[in-house]
């Protein structure tokens, strides 16, 4: 069975085609700058053939049509016919409280997702656009929605409710939802497999550290807390997002700088985080270079990032009554060796001891704690697309 996985953004579209019998990726890539000048398609197949096709891609429909042409191309294609695609799995950013698992999409479901689009106004409309285009171009092919929030729907009320007037929750759905759910669920399961233990018997802290970053407390296989909240702005320091701040800072800065709501929102989401604190970049690699060169502000930004992750590890160990494993994943988590070291330094009281030689790794599945450490620490590359593909296969089967 071949499954087509799509992650559709407002001006970009990531994709993978899976052969599910082996779970091998047949083709993958990205379409960028849709509706903008200098748009292009990046394409790579399982034979190692790579292409970058520059074209005028005015709409998502035009982009997917161009992608289909290449999937069917005689020279580098991986399909004889689009009929070989048995289903399309779509990443959908927000499922609210309604969708606690992946689901076969129909008009009724799509209407409900659209009605919740104000919960993720930057993401949901783009996700829906990708679904609509695939429905039009592949009308007989089942479409499945996999929600970024679903994994966290097991959180108890005490973890997801804010201490605001309760009516705002009832009227507008203001609560913690959490994101990166497919990633947290995937690496928690992989951690259990690495430990050769049942996931339902473990207490795991998962650290998805990338340009967007979040953590989750996974107890007995279920998310009981996570750092992102009503939106992906809350929690850890991220590439350009501020993470946790005193809410009173918002009106204070708005008044001082004479800012409108959209302007302060742009600052908190696009100009803060590592970029704002370092004054250098949102990219951890750039900041590390500057810090090594003696830039004290860059060094401080790294310390702030590491401190926030360390603080959440302590908090989640407390709410779970202990921790069996800590997992690092995503771009920073999988590759930043020194960052992992600094985050875990001082956590020996939790049974964490790092094997420096084992920790000297990037992007590979590996236990990096010492052999006799009570709490295991590991690096596990995430694979959100595979989770989407698996869910899609299970639903259409």
Buried (B, 14 or more C-beta within 10 A) or exposed (E): BBBBBBBBBBBBBBBBBBBBEEEEBBBBBBBBBBBEEEBBBBBBBEEEBEBEBEEEBEEBBBBBEBBBEBBBBEEBBBBEEBEBBBBBBBBBBBBBBBBBEBBEBEEEBBEBBEEBBEBBEEBBBBBBBBBBBBBEBBEEBBBBBBBBBBBBBBBEEEBBBBEEEEEEBEEEBBBBBBBBBBBBBBBBBBBBEBBEBEBEEBBBBBBBBBBBBBBBBBBBBBBBBBBBBBBBBBBBBBBBBBBBEEEEEBEEBBEEEEBEEEEBBBBBBBEBBBBBBBEBBBBBEBBBBBBEEEBEEBBEBBEBBBEBBBEBBBBBBEEBEEBBBBBBBBBBBBBBBBBBBBBBEEBEEBBBBBBEEBBEBEEEBBBBBBEEBBBBBBBBBBBBBBBBBBBBBEBBE
